[in-house]
Amino acid sequence: MRAIEAFEPPPPSKVNYINAQYGLKSWLLTKDHKRIALLYLGSITFFFFIGGLYALMIRLELLTPQGDLLQSTTYNKVFTQHGIIMIFFFLIPSIPATLGNFLVPMMIGAKDLAFPRVNLLSWYIYMLGGVITIYALLAGGVDTGWTFYTPFSTTFSNSYVVATGLGIFVNGFSSILTGLNFIVTIHTMRAPGMTWFRLPLFIWSHYATSLIMILGTPVVAITILLLAFERVARVGIFDPALGGDPILFQHLFWFYSHPAVYIMVLPSMGVVSELIANFSRKNIFGYKFVAFSSLAIAVFGFLVWGHHLFVTSQSVYAGMIFSFLSFAVAIPSAIKVFNWTATLFKSSISYDTPMLYALGFIGLFTIGGMTGLFLASLATDVHLSDTYFVVAHFHYIMVGGALMGYLGGLHYWWPKISGRMYPEGWGRFAALVIFVGFNLTFLPQFVAGYLGMPRRYHAYPPEFQVFNVLSTAGASILGFGMLIPAIYLVWSMRYGKHAEANPWHLPGLEWRTQSPPPTENFEHTPIVDWEAYEFAPPEEMEVVGRFRRELETA
Amino acid sequence: MIESPAATEHIQAHPALQHHFENMEQQREAGTLGMWVFLVTEIMFFGGMFLAYTLYRSKFPADFASASNHLDITLGAVNTGVLILSSFTMATAVWSTQVGKRQTQILCLVLTLLLGLTFLGIKAVEYYDKYEDALVPGQLIPGRPFGPEVAQEGDHDRHKLHLLPGATVEHVQMFYWIYFAMTGMHALHMVIGAGLITFLIIFSVKGRYDPEYHSPVEVIGLYWHFVDIIWIFLFPLLYLLGRHFEH
């Protein structure tokens, strides 16, 4: 196994995508998917820390039962803005727009995404949406909850609903364009020999994610547009005072926003599939099952939105069907977890930082998914709806799932992205701190919610204080843990050890070019004649041999 | 790594070939698929409004029928014809680009543009009629809120609203909001389409497109047909509903 280290990598050519051109203009007008990925990386990190600041304010307020730090109206704005920033400006673009943008062309052997200008446009649209939203927050903020339920949002709220809505509306188009670009790229730009079933699972999950982006996002776009008109011009279809039905808004909103959860978690599952296979040096167990389960999640995910409406006037028969379908969507997720576990079985696992995140993901996502089944059951949902149980559940998916995958992927591909290694010791330490901090924050919230603590209030009965103190303590650890990678990743860009072309010794296409890659990714269009995750068993080294020969001829 | 045979084709590459594509075929395929995917997003975008329409039409059938009867069916029908004709000229433009008939190509594009503008002109006349009758919902037009005159029994004034039994002015207003939202969004797409066709005409005159490279004409043609199809759905849903209540 270790014999693969014996060969000398080809001397890295000096020109790569980072130093090919200099100057602000070369970044702001770039059409290179890798540079655009870095633009996104910087922007979403900025929004992540803004969202994190709001989280900090929430946790500080909830340290004590009295509403003393923030007034109730301020608190409403704080949790709303935490949700909006984290969901629309961090989680949804997180993996697709950074790692996906960087890696989708590289993994399939293409020079760029199919539409490089559209790709750059999507970043500008994202920034425009971000600027509008930041304006709304500075002007006075918004207090409707990230869900914008009518008629509160259309009639009664005295905050900047229209400006925030406009920011989200604009931002949606960046997501649509990213999805469109990925679908076309994966269909038409694969290198010779890169058949559908040779694609890395990261690509499959991005394909599924893109389907949700293009099918779901337009619906929430038109919904928010109609909401804005309803608020401004008093014309409408949602407000009962105008003859409308507020439940229609909830249906339209969740038709996007439930699948949006899969936009956040599917790319993360793709990252984890890569990490599990590559760090246990074994072909993934049941490749086709993992690939198709991504598509199944994308399809089933569109049919379950009604479980957000169990406690509304939705018909009980619709509720039963939505409940059944919500249980059904757990099956493809469970297939993935099962196959990852089976891949780990009897493999040679190395516990590098990315793998720690991947293993963390499996546990946390399983908890998040299983507690989702409590909420998908009609009767228990009545008890748990709008409590901290829900808050804990979706943070286990969005933070425990999506964020863990994002951090794992960022570490894993960091040598390729930056050309430098991150400090492994600090990496493992931070992964551990984040894992502990995360669980300490959100496990107590399951209990508090089960005992009846409602969400979205700035004050609560004193008997819940112990859970909230634990949660705030955990959040402090989590926040501290997040700062560590932020610091050492920036540090490593200048002082990190130079990365070789293939520091993890893996067969994937992205590792068969220099680190960082040249602007056109590969010197020649590669011809793929190997299967995905084709690791040599210790006794058969010919695959390694062939890989070495290819590098020597190149 | 072995060199791809496709890489050598760059030597005599078409000037319109972008650097990241292997050949014109791949570039054309990507462009066409990209437009199809974009049209799928458009269907979902309009889909939200179609859903609202379906829901409230089934909830308020008499109100929607009364409101629909006030629309000018002649102008709507003429516009439908205009659009179908423009789709024909657009298809001819695509065909003539593919076979290299430049004169026909430019002529057809100009005709398509003119037909598109005719549609928008007729639409503007219709909108103005609705404005006159105070049928623009809510406070969309500042200073002229929704407030149509309701016709009494036996009054046949075309400018007054004739309510069927059980219909209310409030729900007629909702119909008109859906009408303006859907046709307005459609008209916006027409304006964008007209802009794109203008751009095609300019580059056609410059001789940019040939049988080797015609995907912009094809892709914008797809878009144009899509906008037509939306109207083909809008016309019966908005104009032709509930006529049987009257006759």
Interface residues (C-beta under 8 A of the other chain):
Chain A: A110 K111 D112 L113 A114 F115 P116 V118 I176 L180 N181 I183 V184 T185 H187 T188 M189 A191 P192 I214 L215 G216 T217 P218 V219 A221 I222 T223 L226 F229 A233 R234 V235 G236 I237 L242 G243 G244 D245 L248 L252 R512 E520 F522 E523 H524 T525 P526 I527 E550 L551 T553 A554
Chain B: M1 I2 E3 S4 A6 A7 Q18 H19 H20 F21 E22 Q26 E29 A30 L33 G34 V37 F38 V40 T41 E42 M44 F45 F46 G47 G48 M49 L51 A52 L55 Y56 F60 P137 G138 Q139 L140 F146 T168 E170 H171 Q173 M174 W177 I178 F180 A181
